[in-house]
Structure formats: C-alpha cells, structure tokens
Amino acid sequence: MVPEPRSADHELISPRGRIDAGRMTLHVSHPAPRAVSVRVGGEVDLSTARLLDELLRTRIRGDVTEVVVDLSGVTFISVAGLNSLLRAQLLADAAGAHLTVDPGRSRAVRRLFTVLPMDFYGVMSPRPVG
C-alpha cells in the first residue's frame, strides 16, 4: 500500500501544463505515448512536497510506462521531497511503470544524493550524477 500525503493542496494547471505553487513550479509534458515528464523547479519542502505528491499520483496510472522526474531546476529539497520521490517509486512499481529521477545540475539535489544516495533504499535508480 502506498502511503498518502497528509493533506492535498489544490493545483492550478495552466493550459500549457505548468503549475506555479509559489516557491515551486511544475511542468508536465508527454514526450512520447505512454510517457510523462515532470520538470520541477524551485523549493521542494514540507509546504510544497504535497503538491508534487498529488501531481505524481495523478500522472502515474493507466497506460503510462515511463515517468521522468527532472529535478534540474530545484534549488532546495528537504526530506519531504525525498519522501515524495520514494512514494512516486512505489506508485510506479504498483502501476508497472519505470521511474527515472534526473538530478540534472541541481546542487541541492546532487548534495542530497551524495549524502543519501537514492539507491540506498533499493527502490530508485537515478540517472548518474556527473
């Protein structure tokens, strides 16, 4: 069973698939059939991670087989952000989809992955940091 986030923020999605949540932005695209890409920018912390949870939960289902979470625009990520990624992996596993986390050149994400590599949990294999 995948744990639900503690509360759900309401999202406002523009026609171009962009969500502006104050300190965090999300952009959803579909680069190929059955694939979804979520580009995250800004701060992923306790107050914004719930929106990321909600967005990923609504996108990881149905006939989606490939999910990419692009964190290259993230300036800060807390344990709440890490938990969002772990929940996304559990959802992807349950849906039979492959989840890829791309840290890009985000110093905040690279620092987190250096201190606590995502594969530490045995549930996620991010793209190589480099």
C-alpha positions, 0 to 999 in steps of 0.5 A: 500500500502506498502511503498518502500525503497528509493533506492535498493542496489544490493545483492550478494547471495552466493550459500549457501544463505548468503549475506555479505553487509559489516557491515551486513550479511544475511542468508536465509534458508527454514526450512520447505515448505512454510517457510523462515528464515532470520538470520541477523547479524551485523549493521542494519542502514540507509546504510544497512536497504535497503538491508534487505528491498529488501531481505524481499520483495523478500522472502515474496510472493507466497506460503510462510506462515511463515517468521522468522526474527532472529535478534540474531546476530545484534549488532546495529539497528537504526530506519531504521531497525525498519522501515524495520521490520514494512514494512516486517509486512505489506508485510506479512499481504498483502501476508497472511503470519505470521511474527515472529521477534526473538530478540534472545540475541541481546542487541541492539535489546532487548534495542530497544524493551524495549524502543519501544516495537514492539507491540506498533504499533499493527502490530508485535508480537515478540517472548518474550524477556527473 
